[in-house]
C-alpha cells in the first residue's frame, strides 16, 4: 500500500525491498510507542531529550498520515463509483465517514483527558 501511495508501483527488486523494510521498521517502532502510551500514558512520549521526542512524534505521525491518505484515496474512489450509478455505495461511504469521525472524536477526547483510549 505504501508503494502505491508514493507512486512506486514501478519499483523493482532492491528498491521495493528497501521500501518494505523501512515501512516495517517504522510500523514496528510505532507499535512499540503505542504500547508504551497504553501502558504509561501520553507523558511517555516526552521521555529523553528534545530531538528524541521529535523523532518519537514523527514516527507516530508517519503511519497516521499514511493511513489518512489511503483512507482518503479509498473514499474518493468509492464516491466516484457511487456517482457512476451505484447509490448504495454513497450510503456506505457515509457510514465509513461517520465511523472515522466517531473514532477521531473519541481519540481526541481521550488525549485531552490525558488517558489512553481503551476499546
N, CA, C and O atoms as a GROMACS GRO file, in nm:
protein
  476
    1UNK      N    1   0.082  -0.119   0.000
    1UNK     CA    2   0.000   0.000   0.000
    1UNK      C    3   0.086   0.125   0.000
    1UNK      O    4   0.053   0.223  -0.066
    2UNK      N    5   0.196   0.120   0.074
    2UNK     CA    6   0.285   0.236   0.077
    2UNK      C    7   0.345   0.260  -0.060
    2UNK      O    8   0.356   0.375  -0.104
    3UNK      N    9   0.384   0.154  -0.130
    3UNK     CA   10   0.439   0.169  -0.265
    3UNK      C   11   0.338   0.233  -0.358
    3UNK      O   12   0.373   0.319  -0.438
    4UNK      N   13   0.213   0.192  -0.348
    4UNK     CA   14   0.108   0.251  -0.431
    4UNK      C   15   0.087   0.398  -0.395
    4UNK      O   16   0.065   0.481  -0.483
    5UNK      N   17   0.095   0.430  -0.265
    5UNK     CA   18   0.073   0.566  -0.220
    5UNK      C   19   0.181   0.661  -0.271
    5UNK      O   20   0.151   0.774  -0.312
    6UNK      N   21   0.306   0.616  -0.269
    6UNK     CA   22   0.416   0.702  -0.312
    6UNK      C   23   0.441   0.691  -0.462
    6UNK      O   24   0.539   0.746  -0.514
    7UNK      N   25   0.353   0.621  -0.531
    7UNK     CA   26   0.368   0.608  -0.676
    7UNK      C   27   0.479   0.513  -0.714
    7UNK      O   28   0.538   0.526  -0.821
    8UNK      N   29   0.507   0.417  -0.628
    8UNK     CA   30   0.618   0.326  -0.651
    8UNK      C   31   0.577   0.194  -0.711
    8UNK      O   32   0.644   0.093  -0.687
    9UNK      N   33   0.470   0.192  -0.788
    9UNK     CA   34   0.430   0.065  -0.850
    9UNK      C   35   0.536   0.013  -0.945
    9UNK      O   36   0.541  -0.107  -0.973
   10UNK      N   37   0.622   0.102  -0.994
   10UNK     CA   38   0.727   0.060  -1.086
   10UNK      C   39   0.857   0.025  -1.017
   10UNK      O   40   0.959   0.006  -1.083
   11UNK      N   41   0.855   0.017  -0.885
   11UNK     CA   42   0.978  -0.018  -0.812
   11UNK      C   43   1.018  -0.161  -0.845
   11UNK      O   44   0.935  -0.250  -0.864
   12UNK      N   45   1.149  -0.180  -0.853
   12UNK     CA   46   1.199  -0.312  -0.885
   12UNK      C   47   1.296  -0.360  -0.777
   12UNK      O   48   1.367  -0.279  -0.716
   13UNK      N   49   1.299  -0.488  -0.756
   13UNK     CA   50   1.398  -0.554  -0.672
   13UNK      C   51   1.431  -0.486  -0.543
   13UNK      O   52   1.349  -0.479  -0.451
   14UNK      N   53   1.553  -0.435  -0.535
   14UNK     CA   54   1.607  -0.377  -0.413
   14UNK      C   55   1.531  -0.254  -0.365
   14UNK      O   56   1.519  -0.232  -0.245
   15UNK      N   57   1.479  -0.175  -0.458
   15UNK     CA   58   1.403  -0.056  -0.420
   15UNK      C   59   1.276  -0.096  -0.345
   15UNK      O   60   1.242  -0.038  -0.242
   16UNK      N   61   1.208  -0.196  -0.398
   16UNK     CA   62   1.084  -0.243  -0.335
   16UNK      C   63   1.115  -0.304  -0.199
   16UNK      O   64   1.043  -0.279  -0.102
   17UNK      N   65   1.220  -0.383  -0.190
   17UNK     CA   66   1.259  -0.445  -0.064
   17UNK      C   67   1.295  -0.337   0.039
   17UNK      O   68   1.257  -0.346   0.155
   18UNK      N   69   1.369  -0.236  -0.004
   18UNK     CA   70   1.405  -0.127   0.087
   18UNK      C   71   1.281  -0.054   0.138
   18UNK      O   72   1.273  -0.021   0.256
   19UNK      N   73   1.186  -0.027   0.049
   19UNK     CA   74   1.062   0.040   0.090
   19UNK      C   75   0.985  -0.045   0.190
   19UNK      O   76   0.933   0.007   0.288
   20UNK      N   77   0.978  -0.174   0.166
   20UNK     CA   78   0.907  -0.264   0.258
   20UNK      C   79   0.978  -0.268   0.393
   20UNK      O   80   0.912  -0.263   0.497
   21UNK      N   81   1.111  -0.276   0.393
   21UNK     CA   82   1.185  -0.280   0.520
   21UNK      C   83   1.169  -0.152   0.600
   21UNK      O   84   1.147  -0.156   0.721
   22UNK      N   85   1.180  -0.037   0.532
   22UNK     CA   86   1.163   0.091   0.602
   22UNK      C   87   1.021   0.101   0.659
   22UNK      O   88   1.003   0.144   0.772
   23UNK      N   89   0.922   0.061   0.580
   23UNK     CA   90   0.783   0.064   0.628
   23UNK      C   91   0.764  -0.027   0.748
   23UNK      O   92   0.697   0.010   0.844
   24UNK      N   93   0.823  -0.146   0.742
   24UNK     CA   94   0.810  -0.241   0.853
   24UNK      C   95   0.878  -0.188   0.979
   24UNK      O   96   0.823  -0.200   1.088
   25UNK      N   97   0.995  -0.129   0.965
   25UNK     CA   98   1.067  -0.076   1.080
   25UNK      C   99   0.988   0.038   1.144
   25UNK      O  100   0.974   0.043   1.266
   26UNK      N  101   0.936   0.128   1.063
   26UNK     CA  102   0.856   0.239   1.116
   26UNK      C  103   0.730   0.184   1.183
   26UNK      O  104   0.690   0.232   1.289
   27UNK      N  105   0.666   0.085   1.121
   27UNK     CA  106   0.546   0.026   1.178
   27UNK      C  107   0.572  -0.041   1.312
   27UNK      O  108   0.492  -0.027   1.405
   28UNK      N  109   0.682  -0.114   1.322
   28UNK     CA  110   0.715  -0.182   1.448
   28UNK      C  111   0.749  -0.080   1.556
   28UNK      O  112   0.706  -0.094   1.671
   29UNK      N  113   0.825   0.023   1.520
   29UNK     CA  114   0.859   0.128   1.617
   29UNK      C  115   0.732   0.201   1.663
   29UNK      O  116   0.716   0.229   1.782
   30UNK      N  117   0.642   0.231   1.569
   30UNK     CA  118   0.517   0.298   1.605
   30UNK      C  119   0.433   0.210   1.696
   30UNK      O  120   0.374   0.259   1.792
   31UNK      N  121   0.426   0.081   1.667
   31UNK     CA  122   0.350  -0.011   1.752
   31UNK      C  123   0.409  -0.015   1.893
   31UNK      O  124   0.334  -0.021   1.991
   32UNK      N  125   0.541  -0.012   1.904
   32UNK     CA  126   0.606  -0.010   2.035
   32UNK      C  127   0.572   0.117   2.112
   32UNK      O  128   0.548   0.112   2.233
   33UNK      N  129   0.571   0.230   2.042
   33UNK     CA  130   0.538   0.356   2.108
   33UNK      C  131   0.392   0.358   2.152
   33UNK      O  132   0.360   0.408   2.260
   34UNK      N  133   0.303   0.304   2.070
   34UNK     CA  134   0.162   0.298   2.108
   34UNK      C  135   0.145   0.209   2.230
   34UNK      O  136   0.066   0.241   2.319
   35UNK      N  137   0.217   0.099   2.236
   35UNK     CA  138   0.211   0.012   2.354
   35UNK      C  139   0.260   0.086   2.478
   35UNK      O  140   0.201   0.074   2.585
   36UNK      N  141   0.368   0.163   2.464
   36UNK     CA  142   0.419   0.242   2.577
   36UNK      C  143   0.315   0.344   2.622
   36UNK      O  144   0.299   0.367   2.742
   37UNK      N  145   0.246   0.406   2.527
   37UNK     CA  146   0.143   0.504   2.561
   37UNK      C  147   0.029   0.436   2.637
   37UNK      O  148  -0.019   0.488   2.737
   38UNK      N  149  -0.012   0.319   2.587
   38UNK     CA  150  -0.124   0.248   2.652
   38UNK      C  151  -0.087   0.205   2.794
   38UNK      O  152  -0.173   0.203   2.881
   39UNK      N  153   0.038   0.172   2.817
   39UNK     CA  154   0.080   0.125   2.949
   39UNK      C  155   0.107   0.241   3.044
   39UNK      O  156   0.065   0.238   3.159
   40UNK      N  157   0.178   0.345   2.994
   40UNK     CA  158   0.226   0.451   3.082
   40UNK      C  159   0.161   0.587   3.061
   40UNK      O  160   0.190   0.680   3.136
   41UNK      N  161   0.074   0.601   2.962
   41UNK     CA  162   0.011   0.731   2.936
   41UNK      C  163   0.091   0.813   2.837
   41UNK      O  164   0.202   0.777   2.799
   42UNK      N  165   0.033   0.925   2.795
   42UNK     CA  166   0.092   1.008   2.690
   42UNK      C  167   0.220   1.079   2.732
   42UNK      O  168   0.298   1.120   2.646
   43UNK      N  169   0.244   1.093   2.860
   43UNK     CA  170   0.367   1.158   2.904
   43UNK      C  171   0.492   1.081   2.865
   43UNK      O  172   0.601   1.137   2.861
   44UNK      N  173   0.477   0.953   2.836
   44UNK     CA  174   0.591   0.870   2.797
   44UNK      C  175   0.651   0.918   2.664
   44UNK      O  176   0.768   0.890   2.636
   45UNK      N  177   0.575   0.989   2.584
   45UNK     CA  178   0.629   1.040   2.457
   45UNK      C  179   0.735   1.147   2.478
   45UNK      O  180   0.819   1.170   2.391
   46UNK      N  181   0.732   1.212   2.593
   46UNK     CA  182   0.825   1.321   2.618
   46UNK      C  183   0.954   1.277   2.688
   46UNK      O  184   1.030   1.360   2.738
   47UNK      N  185   0.977   1.147   2.692
   47UNK     CA  186   1.099   1.099   2.758
   47UNK      C  187   1.220   1.127   2.667
   47UNK      O  188   1.209   1.127   2.545
   48UNK      N  189   1.334   1.150   2.729
   48UNK     CA  190   1.455   1.178   2.652
   48UNK      C  191   1.468   1.326   2.620
   48UNK      O  192   1.391   1.410   2.667
   49UNK      N  193   1.568   1.357   2.538
   49UNK     CA  194   1.591   1.498   2.503
   49UNK      C  195   1.496   1.542   2.391
   49UNK      O  196   1.414   1.463   2.345
   50UNK      N  197   1.508   1.666   2.350
   50UNK     CA  198   1.416   1.724   2.253
   50UNK      C  199   1.420   1.653   2.118
   50UNK      O  200   1.316   1.628   2.058
   51UNK      N  201   1.539   1.619   2.070
   51UNK     CA  202   1.547   1.553   1.939
   51UNK      C  203   1.485   1.414   1.944
   51UNK      O  204   1.421   1.373   1.847
   52UNK      N  205   1.502   1.341   2.054
   52UNK     CA  206   1.438   1.210   2.067
   52UNK      C  207   1.286   1.222   2.070
   52UNK      O  208   1.215   1.139   2.014
   53UNK      N  209   1.238   1.326   2.136
   53UNK     CA  210   1.094   1.348   2.142
   53UNK      C  211   1.039   1.381   2.005
   53UNK      O  212   0.932   1.331   1.968
   54UNK      N  213   1.107   1.463   1.929
   54UNK     CA  214   1.063   1.499   1.793
   54UNK      C  215   1.062   1.374   1.704
   54UNK      O  216   0.968   1.354   1.628
   55UNK      N  217   1.164   1.292   1.714
   55UNK     CA  218   1.170   1.169   1.636
   55UNK      C  219   1.055   1.076   1.676
   55UNK      O  220   0.992   1.014   1.590
   56UNK      N  221   1.028   1.067   1.805
   56UNK     CA  222   0.921   0.980   1.853
   56UNK      C  223   0.785   1.025   1.799
   56UNK      O  224   0.706   0.943   1.753
   57UNK      N  225   0.759   1.155   1.804
   57UNK     CA  226   0.634   1.208   1.748
   57UNK      C  227   0.627   1.186   1.598
   57UNK      O  228   0.521   1.153   1.544
   58UNK      N  229   0.740   1.203   1.529
   58UNK     CA  230   0.743   1.182   1.385
   58UNK      C  231   0.715   1.037   1.347
   58UNK      O  232   0.645   1.009   1.250
   59UNK      N  233   0.772   0.944   1.424
   59UNK     CA  234   0.749   0.802   1.397
   59UNK      C  235   0.601   0.769   1.414
   59UNK      O  236   0.548   0.685   1.341
   60UNK      N  237   0.534   0.833   1.507
   60UNK     CA  238   0.390   0.810   1.524
   60UNK      C  239   0.308   0.882   1.418
   60UNK      O  240   0.201   0.836   1.380
   61UNK      N  241   0.358   0.994   1.372
   61UNK     CA  242   0.284   1.074   1.274
   61UNK      C  243   0.286   1.012   1.134
   61UNK      O  244   0.187   1.023   1.061
   62UNK      N  245   0.395   0.946   1.097
   62UNK     CA  246   0.405   0.888   0.963
   62UNK      C  247   0.295   0.785   0.932
   62UNK      O  248   0.228   0.798   0.830
   63UNK      N  249   0.274   0.684   1.018
   63UNK     CA  250   0.166   0.589   0.987
   63UNK      C  251   0.028   0.655   0.990
   63UNK      O  252  -0.061   0.615   0.915
   64UNK      N  253   0.010   0.753   1.076
   64UNK     CA  254  -0.120   0.821   1.083
   64UNK      C  255  -0.148   0.895   0.953
   64UNK      O  256  -0.257   0.882   0.897
   65UNK      N  257  -0.050   0.971   0.905
   65UNK     CA  258  -0.070   1.046   0.781
   65UNK      C  259  -0.085   0.954   0.661
   65UNK      O  260  -0.166   0.979   0.572
   66UNK      N  261  -0.008   0.846   0.659
   66UNK     CA  262  -0.020   0.748   0.550
   66UNK      C  263  -0.158   0.685   0.551
   66UNK      O  264  -0.220   0.670   0.446
   67UNK      N  265  -0.206   0.648   0.668
   67UNK     CA  266  -0.338   0.587   0.678
   67UNK      C  267  -0.447   0.684   0.634
   67UNK      O  268  -0.538   0.646   0.561
   68UNK      N  269  -0.438   0.809   0.678
   68UNK     CA  270  -0.537   0.909   0.637
   68UNK      C  271  -0.536   0.930   0.487
   68UNK      O  272  -0.641   0.946   0.424
   69UNK      N  273  -0.418   0.929   0.428
   69UNK     CA  274  -0.407   0.945   0.284
   69UNK      C  275  -0.470   0.828   0.210
   69UNK      O  276  -0.543   0.847   0.112
   70UNK      N  277  -0.442   0.706   0.257
   70UNK     CA  278  -0.500   0.587   0.194
   70UNK      C  279  -0.652   0.583   0.212
   70UNK      O  280  -0.724   0.545   0.119
   71UNK      N  281  -0.700   0.620   0.329
   71UNK     CA  282  -0.844   0.625   0.352
   71UNK      C  283  -0.909   0.728   0.261
   71UNK      O  284  -1.014   0.704   0.202
   72UNK      N  285  -0.845   0.845   0.249
   72UNK     CA  286  -0.898   0.949   0.160
   72UNK      C  287  -0.903   0.903   0.016
   72UNK      O  288  -1.002   0.928  -0.054
   73UNK      N  289  -0.799   0.837  -0.029
   73UNK     CA  290  -0.796   0.786  -0.167
   73UNK      C  291  -0.905   0.681  -0.188
   73UNK      O  292  -0.974   0.682  -0.291
   74UNK      N  293  -0.921   0.591  -0.091
   74UNK     CA  294  -1.024   0.488  -0.100
   74UNK      C  295  -1.164   0.551  -0.104
   74UNK      O  296  -1.247   0.513  -0.187
   75UNK      N  297  -1.190   0.647  -0.015
   75UNK     CA  298  -1.322   0.710  -0.012
   75UNK      C  299  -1.349   0.788  -0.140
   75UNK      O  300  -1.462   0.790  -0.188
   76UNK      N  301  -1.247   0.852  -0.196
   76UNK     CA  302  -1.264   0.923  -0.323
   76UNK      C  303  -1.302   0.826  -0.434
   76UNK      O  304  -1.391   0.855  -0.514
   77UNK      N  305  -1.235   0.713  -0.440
   77UNK     CA  306  -1.268   0.613  -0.541
   77UNK      C  307  -1.410   0.561  -0.524
   77UNK      O  308  -1.482   0.540  -0.621
   78UNK      N  309  -1.451   0.541  -0.398
   78UNK     CA  310  -1.585   0.489  -0.372
   78UNK      C  311  -1.692   0.593  -0.408
   78UNK      O  312  -1.798   0.558  -0.461
   79UNK      N  313  -1.666   0.720  -0.379
   79UNK     CA  314  -1.761   0.825  -0.415
   79UNK      C  315  -1.775   0.833  -0.566
   79UNK      O  316  -1.887   0.846  -0.617
   80UNK      N  317  -1.665   0.825  -0.639
   80UNK     CA  318  -1.672   0.826  -0.785
   80UNK      C  319  -1.754   0.707  -0.836
   80UNK      O  320  -1.834   0.722  -0.928
   81UNK      N  321  -1.733   0.592  -0.777
   81UNK     CA  322  -1.809   0.473  -0.816
   81UNK      C  323  -1.958   0.493  -0.786
   81UNK      O  324  -2.044   0.456  -0.866
   82UNK      N  325  -1.986   0.551  -0.670
   82UNK     CA  326  -2.125   0.576  -0.632
   82UNK      C  327  -2.193   0.674  -0.725
   82UNK      O  328  -2.311   0.659  -0.757
   83UNK      N  329  -2.120   0.775  -0.769
   83UNK     CA  330  -2.177   0.874  -0.860
   83UNK      C  331  -2.198   0.819  -1.001
   83UNK      O  332  -2.273   0.877  -1.078
   84UNK      N  333  -2.132   0.710  -1.034
   84UNK     CA  334  -2.146   0.649  -1.166
   84UNK      C  335  -2.265   0.555  -1.174
   84UNK      O  336  -2.284   0.488  -1.275
   85UNK      N  337  -2.345   0.548  -1.070
   85UNK     CA  338  -2.466   0.467  -1.081
   85UNK      C  339  -2.485   0.366  -0.971
   85UNK      O  340  -2.573   0.280  -0.982
   86UNK      N  341  -2.407   0.371  -0.865
   86UNK     CA  342  -2.423   0.280  -0.753
   86UNK      C  343  -2.452   0.362  -0.627
   86UNK      O  344  -2.363   0.382  -0.544
   87UNK      N  345  -2.576   0.409  -0.610
   87UNK     CA  346  -2.606   0.498  -0.497
   87UNK      C  347  -2.587   0.432  -0.360
   87UNK      O  348  -2.563   0.503  -0.262
   88UNK      N  349  -2.597   0.302  -0.351
   88UNK     CA  350  -2.578   0.236  -0.221
   88UNK      C  351  -2.435   0.256  -0.171
   88UNK      O  352  -2.411   0.259  -0.051
   89UNK      N  353  -2.341   0.268  -0.263
   89UNK     CA  354  -2.201   0.291  -0.225
   89UNK      C  355  -2.187   0.424  -0.153
   89UNK      O  356  -2.109   0.436  -0.058
   90UNK      N  357  -2.264   0.526  -0.197
   90UNK     CA  358  -2.258   0.656  -0.129
   90UNK      C  359  -2.306   0.644   0.016
   90UNK      O  360  -2.252   0.710   0.104
   91UNK      N  361  -2.406   0.561   0.040
   91UNK     CA  362  -2.452   0.537   0.176
   91UNK      C  363  -2.346   0.469   0.260
   91UNK      O  364  -2.327   0.503   0.377
   92UNK      N  365  -2.277   0.372   0.200
   92UNK     CA  366  -2.170   0.304   0.273
   92UNK      C  367  -2.054   0.398   0.302
   92UNK      O  368  -1.993   0.391   0.409
   93UNK      N  369  -2.023   0.484   0.207
   93UNK     CA  370  -1.916   0.583   0.229
   93UNK      C  371  -1.955   0.675   0.345
   93UNK      O  372  -1.871   0.709   0.428
   94UNK      N  373  -2.082   0.714   0.350
   94UNK     CA  374  -2.129   0.799   0.460
   94UNK      C  375  -2.111   0.729   0.595
   94UNK      O  376  -2.070   0.791   0.693
   95UNK      N  377  -2.140   0.599   0.599
   95UNK     CA  378  -2.121   0.525   0.724
   95UNK      C  379  -1.974   0.518   0.763
   95UNK      O  380  -1.941   0.530   0.881
   96UNK      N  381  -1.886   0.499   0.665
   96UNK     CA  382  -1.742   0.496   0.694
   96UNK      C  383  -1.696   0.631   0.747
   96UNK      O  384  -1.617   0.637   0.842
   97UNK      N  385  -1.743   0.740   0.687
   97UNK     CA  386  -1.705   0.874   0.733
   97UNK      C  387  -1.755   0.898   0.875
   97UNK      O  388  -1.684   0.955   0.957
   98UNK      N  389  -1.878   0.855   0.905
   98UNK     CA  390  -1.930   0.867   1.041
   98UNK      C  391  -1.845   0.788   1.141
   98UNK      O  392  -1.816   0.836   1.250
   99UNK      N  393  -1.806   0.667   1.104
   99UNK     CA  394  -1.723   0.585   1.193
   99UNK      C  395  -1.586   0.650   1.216
   99UNK      O  396  -1.535   0.650   1.327
  100UNK      N  397  -1.529   0.705   1.109
  100UNK     CA  398  -1.400   0.774   1.125
  100UNK      C  399  -1.413   0.896   1.215
  100UNK      O  400  -1.326   0.922   1.298
  101UNK      N  401  -1.520   0.971   1.198
  101UNK     CA  402  -1.543   1.088   1.282
  101UNK      C  403  -1.561   1.050   1.428
  101UNK      O  404  -1.509   1.117   1.517
  102UNK      N  405  -1.637   0.942   1.453
  102UNK     CA  406  -1.658   0.896   1.589
  102UNK      C  407  -1.526   0.852   1.653
  102UNK      O  408  -1.499   0.884   1.768
  103UNK      N  409  -1.446   0.780   1.576
  103UNK     CA  410  -1.317   0.734   1.626
  103UNK      C  411  -1.224   0.852   1.655
  103UNK      O  412  -1.158   0.855   1.758
  104UNK      N  413  -1.220   0.949   1.564
  104UNK     CA  414  -1.135   1.067   1.585
  104UNK      C  415  -1.180   1.146   1.707
  104UNK      O  416  -1.098   1.194   1.785
  105UNK      N  417  -1.311   1.160   1.724
  105UNK     CA  418  -1.364   1.232   1.840
  105UNK      C  419  -1.326   1.162   1.970
  105UNK      O  420  -1.284   1.227   2.066
  106UNK      N  421  -1.340   1.030   1.974
  106UNK     CA  422  -1.301   0.955   2.094
  106UNK      C  423  -1.152   0.967   2.122
  106UNK      O  424  -1.111   0.979   2.238
  107UNK      N  425  -1.072   0.962   2.017
  107UNK     CA  426  -0.927   0.971   2.035
  107UNK      C  427  -0.887   1.107   2.089
  107UNK      O  428  -0.807   1.115   2.182
  108UNK      N  429  -0.941   1.213   2.032
  108UNK     CA  430  -0.907   1.349   2.077
  108UNK      C  431  -0.956   1.370   2.220
  108UNK      O  432  -0.885   1.428   2.302
  109UNK      N  433  -1.076   1.324   2.251
  109UNK     CA  434  -1.130   1.338   2.387
  109UNK      C  435  -1.041   1.263   2.486
  109UNK      O  436  -1.013   1.312   2.595
  110UNK      N  437  -0.999   1.145   2.448
  110UNK     CA  438  -0.912   1.065   2.534
  110UNK      C  439  -0.778   1.134   2.555
  110UNK      O  440  -0.726   1.139   2.667
  111UNK      N  441  -0.723   1.188   2.447
  111UNK     CA  442  -0.594   1.258   2.457
  111UNK      C  443  -0.605   1.380   2.548
  111UNK      O  444  -0.517   1.406   2.629
  112UNK      N  445  -0.714   1.455   2.533
  112UNK     CA  446  -0.732   1.574   2.617
  112UNK      C  447  -0.746   1.538   2.763
  112UNK      O  448  -0.706   1.616   2.850
  113UNK      N  449  -0.803   1.423   2.792
  113UNK     CA  450  -0.818   1.380   2.930
  113UNK      C  451  -0.690   1.314   2.981
  113UNK      O  452  -0.685   1.269   3.096
  114UNK      N  453  -0.588   1.309   2.896
  114UNK     CA  454  -0.456   1.252   2.933
  114UNK      C  455  -0.466   1.109   2.981
  114UNK      O  456  -0.405   1.070   3.080
  115UNK      N  457  -0.545   1.032   2.909
  115UNK     CA  458  -0.552   0.890   2.940
  115UNK      C  459  -0.554   0.814   2.808
  115UNK      O  460  -0.580   0.872   2.702
  116UNK      N  461  -0.527   0.687   2.815
  116UNK     CA  462  -0.521   0.605   2.695
  116UNK      C  463  -0.661   0.566   2.651
  116UNK      O  464  -0.751   0.548   2.733
  117UNK      N  465  -0.677   0.551   2.520
  117UNK     CA  466  -0.803   0.507   2.464
  117UNK      C  467  -0.818   0.358   2.487
  117UNK      O  468  -0.734   0.279   2.446
  118UNK      N  469  -0.925   0.319   2.553
  118UNK     CA  470  -0.950   0.177   2.572
  118UNK      C  471  -1.072   0.138   2.491
  118UNK      O  472  -1.175   0.205   2.494
  119UNK      N  473  -1.057   0.031   2.422
  119UNK     CA  474  -1.166  -0.015   2.335
  119UNK      C  475  -1.232  -0.135   2.397
  119UNK      O  476  -1.327  -0.189   2.341
   0.00000   0.00000   0.00000
